[in-house]
């Protein structure tokens, strides 16, 4: 009976020690999304072009460039969000005027509208 009691006390102490170590180790959650810095304060540049394609949030544009932004004429991929796409023509071949920002993660369209 004494050995059984000693075993239970020993197992209880080990359990408490293991719980203390587990609560001190940092946990990484794989499904957590990192916060993205706001792009509101970044300067916006204007350009015009033709929509080449849309794949998810990536809009490919053939554009005239924007010298103020250091963007040469050509084809570039821009990140675009649903609120911008909701008001814009998104068919390939559509002629558009757009406003974009240079963010740390790449080019981002902030306004998109049809052009005659």
Secondary structure, DSSP 8 states (H G I E B T S, - for coil): -HHHHHHHHHHHHHHHHHHHHHHHS----TT--------TTS-EEEEEEEEEEEETTEEEEEE--BGGGTB-SEEEEEE--HHHHTTS--STT-EEEEEEEEETTEEEEEEEEE--
